[in-house]
Amino acid sequence: MCFALLLAVPMFAQDSSGSIQNSFAYANLSFPNLLTGQPGHHSGFVNETDLNLSKTWGLDNYMGIYGLGQGVTLISDFFGGKVMFPRGRVTPYALAGLGGGYFSGGSGGLSAFATRYGGGMTIPINDSVSWKVEYSRMNFHVPTTINSSWTSGNNIAAGIVFTLN
C-alpha cells in the first residue's frame, strides 16, 4: 500500500490545468499606408486561439484581418509561444511568434514573412468567459521606403475570451 502511494505522489504535484482558449477581439494596428507611406491607424478583427499546456506555458495562434485603406486588406497569421504569470484573478502574459501577412489590393497581392511579440492580460468574468486586453508589435518584411526592408506597427486588441477546460 505504501509503495502504491509513493508512486501516486508525483501525480498530485503535476499541473493538470491545460485548457483551450478562443478569443474574438477588435484590434487597431498603427501601420503606414502602403501607397502613400503616411502613418495611419487601421481597424481589424482578431481571432486568437491558445492551447494552454499548463498554468504558465502555452501555444498561441493569432489571426487578424485589417482594412489598411485605399482598398488594401491585410490578412495576418502568427504561431508562437505564450508564457503566463497567474496573479490571483488577473493573468498577465507575454508572447512571441512567427508568421506571415498577405496584403491584397485592387491590382494583386503581396505575401510577407512576419514576426510578433508583446503581452497582455486576461481578467475572468466567470469560469468560462474572460476579458482580454493585449499589446503587440508586428513586423512585416515589406519595404515602405527605399532604405527599409521591414515595416512595423503597434497593435492593440481587446475582446472576449472563451475557455474550454
Order of alpha helices (4+ residues) and beta strands (2+ residues): alpha-beta-beta-beta-beta-beta-beta-beta-beta
